Amino acid sequence: MFKKKSRTFVDKKGYPRYSNTKKAVHRAVAEKKIGRPLRKHEVVHHRNGNKKNFRKKNVFVMSRSYHSKIHRKMRKSKPRTKRRY
């Protein structure tokens, strides 16, 4: 039996969503990966930072607070470039 491919579109924030349900693809993939629906305090983190890469090995479920910590740490560790005017 073949599954019908769902059509997707990219929302304003750059995340692919299913056209029929408007659900974010990365959230659906993460739910399938962990075997249950996401809870309200959980978010999906993209390991490589690419919103359009929603492979199982690239998405991780974590708490909103831990996700914020990761991104704060990433921002601090990025080298700043000099602006040229």
Phi, psi and omega in degrees: 000138180255138174276140177285132179290133177275141176278147181233163172219164180257126181281181183299331181271358177095009180265133175292138178228152175286134182294323185284328183246347183067011180281139178294132184298318182296328178289320178295319179295317180295319178297319178294322181297317183269350175080020178200163176291152177291146177273167185299326183272000183261144177229167180252128179255134175268117184304316183266002177082359181268111183296336183269359176259099183246032175294153182305321183284351181258347182250137180227139178267133179206169179289154180300320181293319179293322178299318177298319179300315180300313182290327175296316179296320179295319179297319181293327184276348179289131177288137180276138178259149178284138178273137177248126181252000000 
